[in-house]
Amino acid sequence: MPQASPRGTYAQIADSLRRKIEKRAITESLPSEAELMTTYGVGRSTVGRALKVLKADGVIESVQGAGWYVAGTGDRRPLSEKVTDLLRDDEVKVGDPFPSENDLCKRFGVSRTAVRSAIAQLEGRGLIAVGADRRRRVRALPAQQEDS
């Protein structure tokens, strides 16, 4: 981003993201706030202000624990539900290693904090646990979801 701007850096970032959405360079989920900070070379509060502008304009919406999405698109379920779906995969068995925090961050495009929160929920439900080797492992498989 250019250094000093009479309009404000957050407004420039909001405009940049709006253009990317209009040009369909961003079609569903936005990059994480950490990625936006790196991309635009700004701090969290500046990114936060830009996202608030777009949210107020109805361009994007946020989902607690899941991230920011172009309005009207994306999987709005909490991250813990998305991660639980990994355990429902037919190939996952009790005792199998659970994906690393880094792998989950990349797969779902969310922050490490969001991933840690989802993992804590799964641990609380007894689905995963830390093994003797200090790696998380599948402890139990979730019940299969009902088809709607």
C-alpha positions, 0 to 999 in steps of 0.5 A: 500500500502507498505510504500516506494517503488522505483517504486512509489506508483502510479505505484503499484496502477496502476498495482493493478487496471490493474490486477483487470481489467485483472481478471475481478474483475472490469468489467465496472466502476472503484470505485470513486477516493475517494473510491480508496484513501480509499482503497489504503490509498493514496491522490488524486494526487497519485490516479490521477497519477495511473489513468493517467497511465492506461488511457495513456495505453488505459486500462481505459477512463474517462467521464466528470461527469460520472467517470472512465471506463474500455475501451470499456464498460459502460454507457457514458452518462453524470450523469445528463442524467442518473439521468433524467432517474430516473424521467422518471420512470413510478412510479415517480410523480410530488411532490414526494421526489427526492433521496438524494445526498448520495443515488445518490452517491451510486446508480451511484458510483460517487462523491458528487461533480458529483451528485451536478453538476447533481442536479444543472442541473436538478434544472436549467431545472426546473425538481426538486426544494427544497420544504418548508420542505427543501427537493428536490422534483420532480417539473416536469417530463421530456419528454419521450425519443424517441426510436432509 
